[in-house]
């Protein structure tokens, strides 16, 4: 599975988990290019839009690891990223 498909699947998983994903330019000494946060009671993953797709996948997979995804369809390739 190519990186763009992995990213799309992770974005869809985030949507089904009610986690908002946004891509913004991150300024300053941000390490890692983004991550999970909670804003006004809503989980959100903010990712630096300048990241390459492979790095976007890494950030999003790391953020979604803390959620229970057992009740959601996830391809075997993406399931490995979440492990």
N, C-alpha and C positions, 0 to 999 in steps of 0.2 A: 504494500500500500504506500503510495507516495505521500510526501509531507503535507501537501495541500489537503488531501483527503483526510489525513489524521487531524489536521487543524479544524477542518469543517466538522468532523465527528465530535471532537472535544467541545467545540462551540455549541453544537446541538445538545450534547450531554449537559453542559452548563445551563442552557436554557431550560431543559427538563428538570434540573435541580433548583431552578429559580435563582441562579447565580448570574448576575449581569456581567457581561464581558465588554470592556471598552478599550480602544486603542488611542492613546494620546502620546504626544511628545513629552518625555520626562526630562526635566532639567535638573541640573545639580548632580550630586554624587550618588545617584540611585544605583545600587548594586543589583545585578541580576535581571534588570529590565522590567521589573514589575512584580505583582503578586496579589494575594488575597487580602481583602480588608472588609470591614463592615461599616456601611454608611447609612445612618438613620434606620438601623435595623435590617438593612438589606445587604446580603453578601454580594461582593463585587470583586472582579479580577480586573486590574488595570495593567495593561501591557504597553510597553514603549513601542509605538508604531514603527520606529526605525529598525526594530529587530528583524532579522531574517526569519522566514517561516519556521525553520527548524528550531530556532530559539523561542519563537512564540509557542510552539508545541510544548517545549520543555517547561516554560513558565506556567502555561495553562494546566498541563498535567500535574505539576507540583501542587498547584493551587487546589485542584479537584481531588487529590488523594485523601484529603481529610473528610470527604463526604461518602456516605453510603451509596454505592452505585449498583448494588446487587439487583435491585428491582428494575434496572434500566438496561436496554440492549446496548452492548458495547462490543465491537469487533475484537477478536483475539489479539490483534496487533495493538490496538489502543488499550486493551485491558493490561497488556504487558507494561505499557507506559505508566499506568496508574498503580502498578504493584510496587 
